[in-house]
Amino acid sequence: MRPAVFNVSGVGESNIYNLDLYISPNNTTLAAVVTGTVTYTVQYTFDDIFAKNFTPAGAVWFNHPSMTTQIGSLVSNLAFPATGVRITTAAGTTGSVVFTVIQAGGGGNA
């Protein structure tokens, strides 16, 4: 699939990136590039993000173990299927973070 890029400035969160559960093997690259002062956490969920009653605030989010409360640029991955991924920034953030998600596996061109 093509890279998805999200830019979060100040305090907030990115849109949710829908991960394809049917790609096998399921490998997803997660990259956060920081400008200025940013504290961020990458989160993933197993909730059905397409459910009629889904809301990001009501979802169960899990913090990525190596991308939690980070202040510098970092690359990591998810080696298992999840339904969605996002990045959040914390209070005191005055900079921005560019969050890139690349999901690989399967075949063909996206």
N, C-alpha and C positions, 0 to 999 in steps of 0.2 A: 504494500500500500504506500501511497505517497506520504511524506512527512506532514504532520499537522503541527502548526506553530501557534502558540498562544502567548500574548504579551499581557502581563499584569503589572500595573503601576500602582504604587501606594499599597494600602491595605485592601485585600479582596481575594477573589478566587477566579480561576479560569473557568471557561465552559468545560463541560464534561466531554472527554473524547471517548466515543463508543469503540470498544475493542471487539474484534471479530472472534467469537468463541470457537468458530469452526476451522480456523487456520491451524494446521498441524505440520511441524511442531510450532508451538506458540511462543514466539520470542518478541519482546517489545523493548526497544531502546527508549530510555527516558533521559533527556538532557535539560539542565537548567543553567542558563547563562545570566549572571547577575551584573547589573550596572548600579552603582551607588550602594546604599545601605539597605539590604533586604534580608529578612528572615523568612524562609519558606519551608513548606512541607508538601511532599507529593503524597497523594492519597489514592487508593483504589477501592472499588466496591464490587460486590457480587450481586447486588440488587438488580432487579429488572428495570433498567433505566427507561424502557419504552412502555412500562405499565401506565395505565391511565391515571392512577393516583400517585405516581412517583413525584417526589420533590427532592432536590438535593439536600435540603435541610433535614428531611426525614429519613435519608438513607443511612445505612451503616457504612462508615468509612474506616479504612485501615490505613495507618501511616506506613509508608514504605520504610523498612528498617534502616536503610542507609541514606535516605533523603528526608530525614525528619529534623526540623529546627536547624536547618543549614544556613550559612551566611555567604558561602562562596559557590562558584560555578562547579557543577558536578555532573557526571554521567553515570547511570546505572541501568538496570533492566528489570523486567518482569519475565520470569521463565515459566509462568503458569497462566492459564486463562483467568481473566477477570472481565467484568462487563463494562467498566468505565474507569477512567483515571482523570485526575485533575491536579492542579497545584494551588495551594493557598498561601497567602502572605499574612504576616502577623503585625500586631500593633507596633508602632515605632518604625515601620518601614517607610523610607523616603525615596527609595530607588525603584528599580523595576527588575523583573525577571522575564526572560524569554524561555518558554517551556516548549520543547520539541518532543513529539512522540512519533516513533517509527515502528510499525508492526510488520514483522517479516515472517515468512513461512508460506507453505503452499506453493503455488506456481502461477504463472501468468503475469500480466501487466496491469497495474492499477491506473 
